[in-house]
Each structure stands twice: as C-alpha cells, then as structure tokens.
Amino acid sequence: MPRGERLMQRFRGAYVALFVLGLLLASARLAAGAGEQVRAELNGWGAVPGP
C-alpha cells in the first residue's frame, strides 16, 4: 500500500474518533442543560434504597 494511502487512513481514523468524542460530549451537555439528574443525586449518594 502506498504511503499516501496509509496516511489518509490514519487521518480518517482520527477524524472519526474525534467526531464520536464530540458527539458524546455534546450529548452530555444537552442532558445537563435539560436538568436531568443521576439517580444517586436524587436519593443522597449513599442512602440505602427502600425495600
């Protein structure tokens, strides 16, 4: 495989990885902006669940 093709595959792989990371960060920000909470935040981070 020529050197140029290998280089383009690396760039493509890096681009896909950055794109996926960006999507994950964006979805986390949207959830935080919507006021959603984690289950532990709702019951006090150490509270024993009821029966």
RORO-54426 format. One line per 2 residues: number of its first residue (from 1); their letters; for each residue x, y, z of N, C-alpha, C, O. Coordinates in nm, 4 decimals. Each point is the difference from the previous one (the first is absolute). Layout:
<gumars>
NUM> a> X/Y/Z/X/Y/Z/X/Y/Z/X/Y/Z  ...
</gumars>
This chain:
<gumars>
1> mp> 0.0854/-0.1173/0.0000/-0.0854/0.1173/0.0000/0.0905/0.1244/0.0000/0.0925/0.0096/0.0808  -0.1189/0.0835/-0.1698/0.0818/0.1215/-0.0044/-0.0094/0.0814/0.1296/-0.0977/-0.0081/0.0744
3> rg> 0.2008/0.0850/-0.0510/0.0102/0.0778/0.1239/-0.1151/0.1002/0.0137/-0.0522/0.0198/0.1097  0.0136/0.0422/-0.2187/-0.1079/0.0988/0.0046/-0.1328/-0.0585/0.0447/-0.0754/0.0640/0.0734
5> er> 0.0470/-0.1853/-0.1174/-0.1261/-0.0646/0.0402/-0.0009/-0.0325/0.1484/-0.1020/0.0166/0.0669  0.2153/-0.0629/-0.0151/0.0081/-0.0298/0.1430/-0.0201/0.1260/0.0824/-0.0676/-0.0022/0.1029
7> lm> 0.1262/0.1116/-0.1484/-0.0136/0.1268/0.0703/-0.1455/0.0463/-0.0005/-0.0505/0.0477/0.1017  -0.0160/-0.0613/-0.2144/-0.1403/0.0398/-0.0083/-0.0878/-0.0871/0.0905/-0.0961/0.0499/0.0585
9> qr> 0.1277/-0.1790/-0.0464/-0.0765/-0.0871/0.0886/0.0176/0.0417/0.1449/-0.0952/-0.0050/0.0778  0.2151/0.0459/-0.0409/0.0229/0.0472/0.1368/-0.0789/0.1268/0.0274/-0.0620/0.0134/0.1055
11> fr> 0.0642/0.0801/-0.2006/-0.0761/0.1237/0.0170/-0.1490/-0.0293/0.0097/-0.0703/0.0607/0.0809  0.0222/-0.1525/-0.1620/-0.1414/-0.0357/0.0015/-0.0370/-0.0620/0.1348/-0.1048/0.0317/0.0564
13> ga> 0.1899/-0.1192/-0.0053/-0.0253/-0.0620/0.1296/-0.0016/0.1030/0.1121/-0.0845/-0.0059/0.0893  0.1778/0.1000/-0.0940/0.0047/0.1046/0.1024/-0.1231/0.0891/-0.0093/-0.0548/0.0409/0.1024
15> yv> 0.0116/-0.0109/-0.2224/-0.1186/0.0834/-0.0190/-0.1235/-0.0689/0.0572/-0.0810/0.0639/0.0672  0.0661/-0.1927/-0.0931/-0.1157/-0.0742/0.0509/0.0030/-0.0027/0.1528/-0.1032/0.0188/0.0644
17> al> 0.2207/-0.0419/-0.0065/0.0113/-0.0035/0.1457/-0.0364/0.1353/0.0611/-0.0712/0.0050/0.1002  0.1184/0.1030/-0.1585/-0.0327/0.1332/0.0509/-0.1484/0.0314/-0.0164/-0.0603/0.0640/0.0861
19> fv> 0.0024/-0.1087/-0.1956/-0.1418/0.0230/-0.0239/-0.0852/-0.0714/0.1048/-0.0946/0.0579/0.0535  0.1281/-0.1834/-0.0244/-0.0742/-0.0770/0.1003/0.0168/0.0630/0.1379/-0.0963/0.0100/0.0760
21> lg> 0.2177/0.0325/-0.0437/0.0242/0.0659/0.1282/-0.0830/0.1284/0.0101/-0.0572/0.0292/0.1050  0.0509/0.0459/-0.2126/-0.0806/0.1221/-0.0024/-0.1478/-0.0286/0.0217/-0.0679/0.0740/0.0712
23> ll> 0.0178/-0.1806/-0.1320/-0.1401/-0.0369/0.0196/-0.0277/-0.0371/0.1454/-0.1031/0.0379/0.0556  0.1951/-0.1120/0.0058/-0.0186/-0.0374/0.1405/-0.0003/0.1228/0.0903/-0.0829/0.0103/0.0904
25> la> 0.1739/0.0817/-0.1141/0.0051/0.1208/0.0818/-0.1239/0.0861/-0.0203/-0.0524/0.0573/0.0955  0.0060/-0.0482/-0.2188/-0.1192/0.0801/-0.0283/-0.1233/-0.0597/0.0673/-0.0835/0.0733/0.0531
27> sa> 0.0719/-0.2053/-0.0550/-0.1167/-0.0611/0.0625/0.0041/0.0172/0.1522/-0.1045/0.0171/0.0628  0.2227/-0.0213/-0.0039/0.0113/0.0217/0.1446/-0.0393/0.1427/0.0358/-0.0658/0.0230/0.1014
29> rl> 0.1055/0.0720/-0.1837/-0.0358/0.1394/0.0265/-0.1496/0.0221/-0.0154/-0.0600/0.0751/0.0769  -0.0007/-0.1397/-0.1757/-0.1448/0.0138/-0.0191/-0.0757/-0.0582/0.1183/-0.0990/0.0582/0.0445
31> aa> 0.1437/-0.1718/0.0069/-0.0670/-0.0612/0.1146/0.0139/0.0892/0.1226/-0.0957/0.0174/0.0755  0.2134/0.0387/-0.0554/0.0207/0.0877/0.1152/-0.0836/0.1273/-0.0141/-0.0531/0.0509/0.0987
33> ga> 0.0415/-0.0003/-0.2201/-0.0788/0.1203/-0.0237/-0.1483/-0.0219/0.0187/-0.0733/0.0938/0.0314  0.0283/-0.2168/-0.0502/-0.1419/-0.0306/0.0144/-0.0384/-0.0199/0.1464/-0.1179/-0.0167/0.0313
35> ge> 0.2157/0.0181/0.0578/-0.0282/-0.0148/0.1418/-0.0130/-0.1435/0.0457/-0.0515/-0.0262/0.1087  0.0974/-0.0669/-0.1904/-0.0084/-0.1398/0.0395/0.1005/-0.0271/0.1116/0.1070/0.0607/0.0043
37> qv> -0.1413/-0.1505/0.0839/0.0874/-0.0331/0.1116/0.0295/-0.1483/0.0023/-0.0757/-0.0824/-0.0513  0.1880/0.0515/0.1124/0.0367/-0.1401/0.0174/-0.0798/-0.0545/0.1176/-0.0367/0.0753/0.0903
39> ra> 0.0101/-0.2029/-0.0905/-0.0819/-0.0603/0.1051/0.0570/0.0285/0.1386/-0.0765/0.0267/0.0927  0.2068/-0.0317/-0.0760/0.0613/0.0223/0.1309/-0.0214/0.1431/0.0487/-0.0068/0.0240/0.1205
41> el> -0.0036/0.0689/-0.2112/-0.0243/0.1385/0.0410/-0.1400/0.0146/0.0598/-0.0230/0.0855/0.0855  -0.0683/-0.1680/-0.1300/-0.1376/0.0107/0.0461/-0.0222/-0.0626/0.1374/-0.0883/0.0427/0.0744
43> ng> 0.1689/-0.1446/-0.0406/-0.0230/-0.0656/0.1290/0.1130/0.0205/0.1000/0.0011/-0.0659/0.1040  0.0927/0.1538/-0.1313/0.0987/0.0368/0.0993/0.1335/-0.0732/-0.0039/0.0666/-0.0048/0.1033
45> wg> -0.0244/-0.0504/-0.2112/0.1321/-0.0582/-0.0222/0.0399/-0.1100/0.0969/0.1075/-0.0566/-0.0201  -0.1787/0.0225/0.1174/0.0404/-0.1077/0.0884/-0.1188/-0.0569/0.0725/0.0126/-0.0890/0.0841
47> av> -0.1258/0.1407/-0.1173/-0.1218/-0.0449/0.0678/-0.0295/-0.1448/-0.0379/0.0170/-0.0410/-0.1148  -0.0607/-0.0335/0.2126/-0.0366/-0.1389/-0.0245/-0.1378/-0.0013/-0.0656/-0.0935/0.0617/0.0509
49> pg> 0.0807/-0.1314/-0.1634/-0.1307/-0.0027/-0.0651/-0.1037/-0.0717/0.0847/0.0327/-0.0898/0.0777  -0.1544/0.1291/-0.0929/-0.1093/-0.0602/0.0763/-0.0254/-0.1441/-0.0421/0.0532/-0.0462/-0.1009
51> p> -0.1333/-0.0234/0.1772/-0.0275/-0.1426/-0.0305/-0.0809/-0.0170/-0.1271/-0.0311/-0.1127/-0.0388
</gumars>
